[in-house]
Each structure stands twice: as structure tokens, then as C-alpha cells.
């Protein structure tokens, strides 16, 4: 991959400027950034994790109106400084493990009126405000989102060829996870469910059950702090009438969401339209059973944005979780200056189906029948 050092530094400078404008607007002296997702955003893709099952990183950034610091314990400080914020204008502050929480030292550096992306004494939690600053994404982020979407689609397509009935969900999940790691992606969500479990549960986390005919694959893949949430289904032999019915219904709702999207559209209006489309498909209550999706990126998904007055923006990625009992649709789409693109299906060889809507026809992924 090309050397992106200068572009990353430029991207990070844009983020620092956004943060400082926010501090001035809110009358704040400084901001503490400790979560992995906000660290990745403000540093142009830096990774502060050591422990996977926590979103709290092992370094805290302090951004004031005229200074920037990286505060970390000695076991991680030099590595984070050299590899994750290289060339950026952070001053390194090193603590020993027995000197307490790095956020306390960060707070001392941040000023009197301090915000943070976590709940921490003496600060105001502004995590949600920071998420709003993620959009619109920069050119570098848009390129990364497209790469991640295309690579995840290719991974699913290749992996599907290896799956066989008789394997347990856990065996499939282990290989699926390994495939992501080999492709340079971390996995924040991993769902592998089969047969009747797809009808019993919205999130069929893998078990020792053996695959018979019907398989759900879903991951939230992460790279540079950005996410691609993808869902695909495989069926061995002709699918039943019920599976075909629910899949077609979910696909019809997803296609209409894609064609509705435009800059300035309130997310609440999308939910209102979705409710009507579920009725048209004969599943009027299904919208209640799973959040319906929204913007993604450094956060896995903002599933509650449809309950706010916020609107669709240019340079904003999405996953819409369209579920009907027994199935689910989920692709990474991206609002661009030229309109919406389904980034995870632009160059896919996964079989598709054409949905005719009130506006026009659109192609979305179909069941892969083997």
C-alpha cells in the first residue's frame, strides 16, 4: 500500500481543527480522548488498543485550544507515539503504571472546563457531539471506506466457497474470523447462525450446532478504526417458500431505503417510510424487532439516529439493518457528491437480485444458493 504518511498528517490536522473549533464554540478549555474509536478518528486512523474487548484505549489524547498531548503508561507510550501519531503535533507525557489513571494526568493538562469522550470525574461527556464531528468524512476516509467495503465483499465471496454442511457454527466462525485477520481487519461483531436459529434469534451467535442448509454470515470488520458491517446468506439446495418470502421482503425494504436517501433527508423520515414498506410486504410489526440502522464509520452504527432530528449528509457511510424474522439485509452504502453508492456491492461477484421500486430498479445481493 502506498505511503500515506503525509495524507494521514493532513487528515489529523483537519480533525484537530474541528476539535478546536468545537472547544471555542462550547466555551471549553480542553478535550480528553480515550476511546479507541475517537482516537482513530482524530489521529487519521491510529489504533490505541491493547485489550480487544474494551473500547477504552491505552493512551489518552489531550487537545486544548493551543496544545496537544498524548498521555500513556510507559509500557505503551513510546509505541503509540512512534507508530500511531507519528509526525503529528502531540507532546508525549509518560506515566508509570503505579501513578494512576492516565486520564487524571490528562485532566491536569486540559484546563479548567474540560470535556471527554468517557464518563470521568471533572469532565463533561461529549461523546455524541464528537460522533457528529465525524461527518462529512474526508477524502482519505472515503477512500478507506470504499476499500474496506470492497475487500469485505471479496472476503465473503471467497469464504462462501469453503463452507460445507455438517460443519459447526463455531468451526465456520473460527475460519471466518481468521480470514478477516489475514486480510488485515479486526472483527468487532461476528455472527454465524444456521437453519432454525436464524428464525429464532436476530443475533444467532455461533454455537456447536451443525449447519444443515441455511447459513447467516455477519461481521463488523474494522480497519483504520472504520467499520464495514456486512450480512450475507447461503443456502444449500433450493430455499423453502418461507425463506424466499422473508428474504424477498427484506430486500424490497432495503432497496427502497437506498433509493430514498439524499442529502438533507431527516433520518426520522427514513424510519417512517420503512414502517410503511414493512406493511406493504406483509410484515407490519417487523420494524420493532431490531434497530433499523443508520450512519457507520468509526462507530459500528448509530442505530438511534432515526429517533433524532438529524439529517443525511454527503460523505457519510451507512448500514441499514433490514430484518424480517428468518433473515436480514445489510450492506455498506455511502452518500457521495454524485449520489448514493452501495460500496460493498459495486464490483461484487456475489449473486444479485433486481428490485423494481417506485423510482427505478436496483440490484442488491441475493441468497447464494449452492
Secondary structure, 3 states (H helix, E strand, C coil): CCCCHHHHHHHHHHHHHHHHHHHHHHCCCEEEEEEHHHHHHHCCCCCCCCCCCCCEEEEEEEEECCCEEEEEEHHHHHHHHHHCCCCCCCEEEEECHHHCCHHHHHHHHHCCCEEECCCCCCCEECHHHHHHHCCCCCHHHHHHHHHHHHHHHHHHHHHHCCCCCCCEHHHHHHHHHHHHHHCCCEEEEEEEEECHHHHHCCCCCCCCCECCCEEEEEEEEEECCEEEEEEEEEECCCCCHHHHHHHHHHHHHHHHHHHHCCCCCEHHHHHHHHHHHHHHCCCCCHHHHCCCCEECCCCCCCCCHHHCCCECCCCEEEECCEEECCEEEECEEEEECCEEECHHHCCCCCCEEEEECCCCEEEEECCEEC
